[in-house]
Amino acid sequence: MHWLRLLCGSDRNRRRMLLSGSRANVRRAMHKSIVAEERVSDTGLTRQELQRYSRHLIMPEVTAEGQKRLKASRVLCIGAGGLGSPAALYLAAAGVGRLGLVDFDRVDLTNLQRQILHGTKDIGRGKLESARDRLRDINPEIVIKLHECRFSSENAEQIVADYDVIVDGSDNFATRYLSNDVCVFAQKPNVYGSVFRFEGQTTVFAPHLGGPCYRCLFPEPPPPESVPNCAQAGVLGVLPGIIGMLQSIETIKLILGIGDPLIARLLHFDALKVQFRELKLRRDLQCPVCGENPTIFGPIDYDQFCGGPNDASIPGMSVQELKRKMDARDAFELIDVREPFEFEIARIDGAKLIPLGEIPEHANELDREQTLIVHCHSGRRSAQAVRLLKQHGFTNVYNLEGGIDAWSDFIDPSVPKY
Ligand SMILES: [Zn+2]
């Protein structure tokens, strides 16, 4: 089943998905608004708001009562990027009373093909600043709360505590497991979305409402080298638009308490075939966070769990330190583990190209006495290469933090970014 590739799991995980797809008796969650009644009864609508939301108010499924629910609701978007952009735009326009955004990135030119919260004039600005200006313009009636930080094990529970529902627009496994886990702990729905090239998928993880959580489907993250991210594999710019909008629809339904939420169901969209498919999901009673005998009760070290670039067991080196070594003519070898087509676009002088997939067969050609500094595009693949080289007995090996992107940003702007 080709489209299951998107689920990015190991074979074991995939079997779990297929198995879950074959189970028809998924319990439909009962559905009432996730917003606390007392908060709704304390909320009113101004004349201006009655006018602004008039197309909502005339629908019997919404009415002024539903609009007050939206106004009383608090939604957190993790990431102001490809998925977060359309989700936040529509949630703001719909009148979600408090919209929180977590991000720490800056807008760059490669974002604009899909991250429609930001414009050309925003390049170089913080994404949150840029998002706030755009969202305020769309709807000045709502409160926009900015969390300018990396969503981490240290701050996630505290941030999530202020919200009714979380929209996960993250683009990496560490953040996805973290947002899943803290939502399970706090009993808040996690509206999930992911995109890959021409395909995307969305669901609502909410064990407390009867569905599975992310870990029920994917108990373990895939090996980091097996899953390319958007920067490596590409994504059709409009695809996160569709998935992010579906995430905002699901969020609004949860707030209003209407319709059938996408709980225990995963919706998959294939843009090339223009095909939506639905997969039924079930909870895993052995799940370590939402199962019958959970073993995880608080945030863990997700970088280590997912083998990400911030894994403390991977020695890192800054681009400034590399530059200093170059200037001092220190002895070291710089290894570039990207693909040949990337090497054609941009390279750091003196780097030797060995694509990540060829590291195991070429490891023995490298000098074990030498300092090895490994780089890729952003530092993810090189972290994996460092891990592989350490397994081959290399001890003096470093991951260039931020990859060639950081080299271009901080050391040599003549190296093209892509
Ligand atoms: Zn679970």
Boltz pocket constraint, residues with backbone or C-beta under 6 A from the ligand:
constraints:
  - pocket:
      binder: B
      contacts: [[A, 207], [A, 212], [A, 213], [A, 214], [A, 215], [A, 216], [A, 217], [A, 284], [A, 287], [A, 288], [A, 289], [A, 290], [A, 291]]
      max_distance: 6.0
